[in-house]
Each structure stands twice: as C-alpha cells, then as structure tokens.
Amino acid sequence: MQSQTTVTTLGARHAKACRDLDEAALGGLWTLQQWTHELSEAQRICLGLFDGPLFDGPPFDRPRLVALACGWMVVDELHITAVAVAPERRRCGFGRVLLEALLQRAAAGGARHATLEVSSCNAAALALYSNCGFETAGCRRNYYSDGRDALIQWRKLT
C-alpha cells in the first residue's frame, strides 16, 4: 500500500482529529468545542496535513491528521493561533510546509503581516519561525500558567 501526504483546508468535520492532534502534540490546549468553533468561523484559515493510504478503506486505513496550522484573519493581519505536528512526525518538514501554506493563503486573502506567540523555551518552534522569516518584536512575561514567557513574533507578507 502506497502512502501520500496532502495539505487540506480543515473544517468542522475535522474537529475531533484536531483535538486529538492537539492533545498529542501540545498537551491539549483546546477542547473539542473550541476546535469546532475555530474550524467553523469564516475569518479563520485552518490547514491540515494528512498522511495515509491512497484509498479510503476501513477506519484503520484512513488518512490521519499529522500536522495542522491555524490562524485568524484580522483586517490585514494573520494571527497564527496554532501550529502542531504529531510527535512521531516531527523534523520531517511538515510544520514548515503548513506554515508556508498558511502564510501564502493569508497573503492571497489580503494579509500584509503575520504574528504569533511562542514559548521562549520552545527551541524547535523558535527555529521553525526564524527559518520562515519571523522576528521577535516583544515579550509577555509569565504569560503561561507555569511562568514561561511568550515571545511575540512578526513577519511581513508583502
């Protein structure tokens, strides 16, 4: 059986898969209800990367969501709300593929800038964002419940 990887626009029907990936990759930041809302709003862009067989067979053969990237379009800015990659699929370039697709989709929709918040301790995410052209513009001290700081990063899209 041959496998493929495809980028897909996510919708409310993908909420459970997003929640499951969120739990595995990020520790469960959002509930199923929050994911359903995130995937249903018109001003949001949510993309997923599926890895699975070329045919849609029994449940165990169906493509599985292995990465996602979501953001809100606010006037001429993209506010990136989530980037997650399944732990066993990290360092395969999936995060970069989705982040770049998200940025391209936002630029095509009129966004001139993109912004995100990232833990100052998340070296892998910081490297990804730096490689995709993001720069740190500020810091929110003690932003996370465990006392970690959040770095505010920006990138021009046009």
Backbone as JSON, one array per atom type, in Angstrom:
{
  "sequence": "MQSQTTVTTLGARHAKACRDLDEAALGGLWTLQQWTHELSEAQRICLGLFDGPLFDGPPFDRPRLVALACGWMVVDELHITAVAVAPERRRCGFGRVLLEALLQRAAAGGARHATLEVSSCNAAALALYSNCGFETAGCRRNYYSDGRDALIQWRKLT",
  "N": [[0.84, -1.17, 0.0], [0.69, 2.11, -0.96], [1.62, 5.34, 0.32], [0.49, 8.73, 0.9], [0.91, 12.29, 1.29], [-1.04, 15.0, 2.0], [-2.03, 18.43, 1.82], [-4.75, 19.98, 3.31], [-7.69, 22.0, 3.48], [-9.07, 22.58, 6.56], [-12.15, 21.81, 8.22], [-15.17, 22.0, 10.24], [-15.82, 19.29, 10.42], [-13.42, 18.1, 10.9], [-12.83, 18.48, 13.54], [-12.54, 16.65, 15.76], [-10.25, 15.19, 15.01], [-8.41, 17.27, 15.02], [-8.48, 18.02, 17.73], [-7.5, 15.65, 18.87], [-4.89, 15.58, 17.78], [-3.93, 17.97, 18.86], [-3.93, 17.28, 21.6], [-1.96, 15.25, 21.58], [0.3, 16.58, 20.56], [0.51, 19.13, 21.73], [-0.34, 18.99, 24.3], [-3.03, 19.32, 24.78], [-4.42, 21.93, 24.42], [-6.84, 23.08, 23.57], [-10.39, 22.49, 23.77], [-12.77, 20.09, 22.41], [-15.06, 21.51, 21.67], [-13.98, 24.1, 21.4], [-12.26, 23.64, 19.23], [-14.15, 22.99, 17.26], [-15.44, 25.46, 16.99], [-13.24, 27.04, 16.16], [-12.74, 25.95, 13.67], [-14.97, 26.58, 12.24], [-15.45, 29.26, 11.77], [-15.61, 32.01, 9.52], [-13.52, 33.89, 9.17], [-11.23, 32.55, 9.73], [-8.31, 30.61, 8.95], [-7.54, 27.36, 8.49], [-5.38, 24.75, 8.14], [-4.51, 21.4, 7.3], [-2.32, 18.59, 7.43], [-2.38, 15.53, 6.05], [-1.57, 12.1, 6.37], [-1.55, 9.11, 4.81], [-3.05, 6.13, 3.33], [-3.53, 5.74, -0.24], [-6.11, 5.13, -0.85], [-9.45, 5.18, 0.46], [-10.15, 3.27, 2.82], [-11.13, 0.87, 5.31], [-11.59, 2.13, 8.72], [-8.99, 2.02, 9.96], [-7.35, 2.39, 7.82], [-7.69, 4.92, 6.89], [-6.64, 8.25, 6.01], [-4.57, 10.05, 8.31], [-4.56, 12.86, 10.44], [-1.65, 14.61, 10.72], [-0.4, 16.99, 11.09], [-1.08, 20.45, 11.73], [-2.05, 23.85, 11.04], [-3.24, 26.94, 12.03], [-4.98, 30.07, 11.78], [-6.21, 33.42, 12.38], [-7.71, 35.79, 10.33], [-7.42, 39.17, 10.61], [-8.37, 42.16, 9.72], [-5.77, 43.33, 7.98], [-3.97, 41.45, 8.85], [-2.56, 38.29, 9.77], [-3.21, 36.31, 12.44], [-1.6, 33.88, 13.94], [-2.77, 31.02, 15.43], [-2.37, 28.36, 16.13], [0.03, 25.82, 15.69], [0.84, 22.6, 15.05], [2.46, 19.44, 15.21], [2.39, 15.96, 14.91], [4.04, 14.07, 17.42], [5.63, 11.84, 16.56], [6.12, 12.48, 13.95], [7.64, 14.71, 13.76], [10.29, 16.93, 12.7], [10.28, 16.34, 10.04], [9.68, 18.21, 8.21], [7.04, 18.95, 8.02], [5.79, 20.93, 9.61], [6.89, 23.28, 8.57], [6.0, 23.17, 5.88], [3.21, 23.43, 6.23], [3.05, 25.9, 7.63], [4.13, 27.69, 5.75], [2.22, 27.36, 3.71], [-0.03, 28.35, 5.02], [0.74, 31.04, 5.4], [0.94, 31.85, 2.72], [-1.72, 31.52, 1.88], [-2.96, 33.42, 3.53], [-1.73, 35.8, 2.64], [-2.69, 35.87, 0.02], [-5.29, 36.39, 0.64], [-5.22, 38.99, 1.41], [-3.69, 39.69, 3.65], [-1.06, 41.52, 5.15], [0.8, 41.25, 7.09], [2.01, 38.86, 9.51], [1.51, 37.4, 12.69], [2.43, 35.86, 15.82], [2.46, 34.05, 18.94], [4.86, 32.52, 20.98], [6.29, 30.11, 23.15], [9.08, 31.05, 25.05], [10.78, 29.02, 25.65], [10.55, 27.06, 23.75], [12.44, 25.68, 21.7], [12.45, 24.3, 19.21], [10.17, 25.28, 17.87], [10.83, 28.01, 17.8], [13.06, 27.93, 16.12], [11.87, 27.02, 13.73], [10.09, 29.16, 13.18], [11.88, 31.27, 12.91], [13.35, 30.4, 10.67], [11.34, 30.69, 8.83], [11.16, 33.36, 8.53], [10.2, 34.95, 10.65], [10.45, 37.42, 13.23], [11.37, 38.33, 16.55], [9.44, 40.59, 18.36], [8.59, 41.41, 20.79], [7.86, 40.64, 24.28], [5.9, 38.73, 26.47], [5.86, 38.62, 29.71], [5.82, 35.91, 32.03], [3.6, 34.67, 30.83], [2.45, 32.15, 30.35], [0.8, 29.55, 32.28], [2.65, 28.16, 33.8], [4.62, 29.97, 34.26], [6.35, 30.53, 32.17], [7.68, 32.69, 29.62], [6.12, 34.37, 26.85], [7.05, 34.9, 23.57], [6.53, 37.46, 21.25], [6.1, 37.37, 17.89], [6.69, 38.61, 14.56], [6.07, 38.91, 11.05], [6.54, 40.26, 7.83], [4.37, 39.98, 5.05], [4.02, 41.01, 2.55]],
  "CA": [[0.0, 0.0, 0.0], [1.45, 3.34, -1.1], [1.02, 6.41, 1.12], [0.62, 10.08, 0.38], [0.74, 13.36, 2.24], [-1.75, 16.07, 1.31], [-2.48, 19.58, 2.59], [-6.19, 20.12, 3.17], [-8.37, 23.01, 4.29], [-9.82, 21.9, 7.61], [-13.46, 22.32, 8.57], [-15.73, 21.49, 11.5], [-15.81, 17.82, 10.41], [-12.09, 17.67, 11.34], [-12.61, 18.95, 14.91], [-12.03, 15.58, 16.63], [-8.86, 14.91, 14.62], [-7.6, 18.4, 15.5], [-8.38, 17.9, 19.18], [-6.61, 14.52, 19.16], [-3.52, 16.01, 17.48], [-3.63, 18.98, 19.88], [-3.58, 16.56, 22.83], [-0.7, 14.52, 21.4], [1.43, 17.45, 20.23], [0.57, 20.36, 22.52], [-0.83, 18.76, 25.65], [-4.47, 19.57, 24.89], [-4.68, 23.35, 24.7], [-8.22, 23.43, 23.26], [-11.41, 21.45, 23.88], [-13.45, 19.76, 21.15], [-15.94, 22.64, 21.35], [-13.14, 25.19, 20.89], [-11.81, 23.28, 17.88], [-15.3, 23.12, 16.36], [-15.6, 26.9, 16.75], [-12.08, 27.5, 15.39], [-12.82, 25.43, 12.3], [-16.24, 26.97, 11.63], [-15.54, 30.7, 11.55], [-15.2, 32.41, 8.17], [-12.28, 34.66, 9.15], [-10.11, 31.7, 10.11], [-7.71, 29.72, 7.96], [-7.01, 26.18, 9.17], [-4.87, 23.77, 7.17], [-4.02, 20.17, 7.89], [-1.51, 17.69, 6.61], [-2.8, 14.16, 6.29], [-0.67, 11.07, 5.88], [-2.31, 7.87, 4.8], [-3.09, 5.39, 2.08], [-4.1, 6.4, -1.41], [-7.53, 4.82, -0.94], [-10.17, 5.4, 1.71], [-10.68, 1.97, 3.21], [-11.63, 0.78, 6.68], [-11.1, 3.21, 9.57], [-7.55, 1.97, 10.22], [-6.64, 2.74, 6.59], [-7.98, 6.3, 6.5], [-5.56, 9.2, 6.28], [-4.54, 10.56, 9.68], [-4.05, 14.22, 10.57], [-0.34, 14.57, 11.38], [0.05, 18.36, 11.37], [-2.08, 21.48, 11.45], [-1.69, 25.25, 11.25], [-4.47, 27.74, 12.0], [-4.83, 31.48, 12.08], [-7.34, 34.32, 12.18], [-7.5, 36.99, 9.52], [-7.95, 40.36, 11.26], [-8.08, 43.26, 8.8], [-4.68, 42.95, 7.06], [-3.01, 40.64, 9.6], [-2.84, 36.91, 10.12], [-2.82, 35.96, 13.8], [-1.45, 32.42, 13.97], [-3.28, 30.54, 16.71], [-1.9, 27.01, 16.45], [0.84, 25.01, 14.77], [1.1, 21.35, 15.77], [2.9, 18.28, 14.43], [2.41, 14.73, 15.72], [5.4, 13.85, 17.92], [6.4, 10.87, 15.77], [6.34, 13.01, 12.6], [8.42, 15.95, 13.84], [11.57, 17.01, 11.99], [10.06, 15.85, 8.67], [9.36, 19.37, 7.38], [5.59, 19.16, 7.95], [5.46, 22.24, 10.19], [7.27, 24.33, 7.61], [5.08, 23.09, 4.73], [1.91, 24.01, 6.6], [3.2, 27.31, 7.96], [4.28, 28.43, 4.49], [0.92, 27.33, 3.03], [-0.89, 29.27, 5.76], [1.18, 32.4, 5.08], [0.56, 32.12, 1.33], [-3.18, 31.68, 1.83], [-3.29, 34.7, 4.16], [-1.29, 36.87, 1.74], [-3.65, 35.89, -1.09], [-6.52, 36.96, 1.18], [-5.02, 40.4, 1.74], [-2.85, 39.94, 4.83], [0.24, 42.14, 4.89], [1.68, 40.85, 8.18], [1.6, 37.7, 10.3], [2.02, 37.45, 14.05], [2.18, 34.68, 16.65], [3.1, 34.0, 20.25], [5.53, 31.23, 21.15], [7.03, 30.0, 24.41], [10.51, 31.35, 24.95], [11.51, 27.77, 25.89], [10.27, 26.1, 22.67], [13.55, 25.86, 20.74], [12.09, 23.8, 17.88], [9.25, 26.25, 17.25], [11.58, 29.24, 17.53], [13.89, 27.69, 14.92], [10.95, 26.98, 12.59], [9.59, 30.5, 12.88], [13.03, 32.06, 12.42], [13.61, 29.94, 9.3], [10.25, 31.16, 7.97], [11.22, 34.81, 8.44], [9.63, 35.67, 11.78], [11.38, 38.09, 14.14], [10.79, 38.65, 17.84], [9.15, 42.02, 18.5], [8.21, 41.71, 22.16], [7.8, 39.52, 25.21], [4.87, 38.77, 27.51], [6.45, 37.94, 30.87], [4.97, 35.0, 32.8], [2.37, 34.55, 30.06], [1.9, 30.81, 30.51], [0.45, 29.22, 33.67], [3.83, 27.67, 34.51], [5.57, 31.06, 34.42], [7.17, 30.79, 30.98], [7.4, 33.89, 28.84], [5.72, 34.23, 25.45], [7.66, 35.85, 22.65], [5.64, 37.92, 20.19], [6.88, 37.41, 16.66], [6.03, 39.2, 13.4], [6.7, 38.77, 9.73], [5.85, 40.91, 6.71], [3.97, 39.05, 3.99], [4.09, 41.7, 1.25]],
  "C": [[0.89, 1.23, 0.0], [0.81, 4.42, -0.24], [1.28, 7.75, 0.46], [0.49, 11.07, 1.52], [0.1, 14.52, 1.49], [-2.13, 17.18, 2.28], [-3.95, 19.8, 2.27], [-6.68, 21.29, 4.0], [-9.24, 22.27, 5.29], [-11.14, 22.6, 7.88], [-13.95, 21.67, 9.84], [-15.71, 19.96, 11.56], [-14.46, 17.25, 10.86], [-11.82, 17.99, 12.81], [-12.03, 17.86, 15.82], [-10.58, 15.26, 16.29], [-7.94, 16.03, 15.1], [-7.41, 18.33, 17.01], [-7.41, 16.77, 19.56], [-5.15, 14.89, 18.89], [-3.06, 17.05, 18.49], [-3.2, 18.3, 21.18], [-2.22, 15.89, 22.71], [0.49, 15.46, 21.26], [1.61, 18.63, 21.18], [0.06, 20.2, 23.95], [-2.3, 19.1, 25.85], [-4.81, 21.0, 25.26], [-6.15, 23.71, 24.52], [-9.13, 22.22, 23.41], [-11.98, 21.15, 22.49], [-14.36, 20.91, 20.73], [-15.14, 23.82, 20.81], [-12.64, 24.89, 19.48], [-12.95, 23.41, 16.88], [-15.52, 24.59, 16.0], [-14.47, 27.42, 15.85], [-12.21, 27.12, 13.91], [-14.07, 25.89, 11.55], [-16.32, 28.44, 11.24], [-14.94, 31.11, 10.21], [-13.86, 33.14, 8.13], [-11.06, 33.84, 9.54], [-9.61, 30.91, 8.9], [-7.11, 28.57, 8.76], [-6.63, 25.15, 8.11], [-4.35, 22.56, 7.91], [-3.21, 19.37, 6.89], [-1.88, 16.28, 7.02], [-1.77, 13.21, 5.69], [-1.45, 9.76, 5.93], [-2.31, 7.22, 3.45], [-3.78, 6.16, 0.97], [-5.58, 6.08, -1.6], [-8.15, 4.99, 0.43], [-10.86, 4.11, 2.1], [-11.25, 1.98, 4.6], [-11.0, 1.86, 7.56], [-9.59, 3.2, 9.81], [-6.72, 2.32, 8.98], [-6.84, 4.2, 6.18], [-6.81, 7.2, 6.81], [-5.71, 9.8, 7.68], [-3.96, 11.97, 9.67], [-2.74, 14.17, 11.35], [0.22, 15.96, 11.65], [-1.08, 19.32, 11.04], [-1.47, 22.86, 11.69], [-2.96, 26.07, 11.06], [-4.16, 29.19, 12.32], [-6.11, 32.25, 11.8], [-6.9, 35.46, 11.29], [-8.19, 38.15, 10.24], [-7.46, 41.56, 10.46], [-6.98, 42.81, 7.84], [-3.6, 42.13, 7.76], [-3.51, 39.21, 9.76], [-2.32, 36.69, 11.53], [-2.79, 34.44, 13.89], [-1.81, 31.93, 15.36], [-2.76, 29.17, 17.09], [-1.06, 26.45, 15.31], [1.2, 23.76, 15.57], [1.5, 20.25, 14.79], [2.92, 17.08, 15.37], [3.83, 14.43, 16.15], [6.24, 12.9, 17.07], [6.69, 11.35, 14.35], [7.11, 14.34, 12.61], [9.74, 15.8, 13.1], [11.49, 16.36, 10.61], [9.72, 16.99, 7.72], [7.88, 19.69, 7.3], [5.18, 20.53, 8.5], [5.75, 23.36, 9.22], [6.33, 24.35, 6.4], [3.76, 23.76, 5.07], [2.0, 25.49, 6.92], [3.33, 28.15, 6.69], [2.96, 28.46, 3.7], [-0.06, 28.3, 3.7], [-0.54, 30.72, 5.43], [0.79, 32.78, 3.65], [-0.94, 32.35, 1.21], [-3.59, 33.03, 2.43], [-2.91, 35.87, 3.26], [-2.26, 37.0, 0.56], [-4.98, 36.5, -0.65], [-6.38, 38.4, 1.64], [-4.19, 40.7, 2.96], [-1.51, 40.52, 4.41], [1.28, 41.74, 5.93], [1.14, 39.58, 8.82], [2.23, 37.83, 11.67], [1.66, 36.16, 14.79], [2.83, 34.89, 18.0], [3.66, 32.6, 20.42], [6.27, 31.24, 22.48], [8.51, 30.26, 24.18], [11.37, 30.1, 25.13], [11.36, 26.76, 24.74], [11.27, 26.29, 21.53], [13.17, 25.41, 19.33], [11.17, 24.78, 17.16], [9.97, 27.55, 16.91], [12.45, 29.09, 16.29], [13.02, 27.68, 13.67], [10.53, 28.39, 12.21], [10.71, 31.4, 12.36], [13.34, 31.69, 10.97], [12.53, 30.38, 8.32], [10.15, 32.68, 7.98], [10.61, 35.6, 9.57], [10.74, 36.27, 12.65], [10.66, 38.43, 15.43], [10.65, 40.16, 17.98], [8.77, 42.4, 19.92], [8.14, 40.45, 22.99], [6.67, 39.76, 26.21], [5.41, 37.94, 28.67], [5.41, 37.1, 31.6], [3.61, 34.76, 32.13], [1.68, 33.21, 30.29], [1.71, 30.47, 31.98], [1.64, 28.71, 34.47], [4.93, 28.73, 34.64], [6.46, 31.34, 33.22], [6.73, 32.07, 30.3], [6.92, 33.51, 27.45], [6.41, 35.31, 24.64], [6.64, 36.19, 21.57], [6.49, 38.07, 18.95], [6.02, 37.93, 15.51], [6.8, 38.87, 12.15], [5.87, 39.54, 8.71], [5.53, 39.85, 5.66], [4.06, 39.69, 2.61], [5.19, 42.73, 1.25]]
}
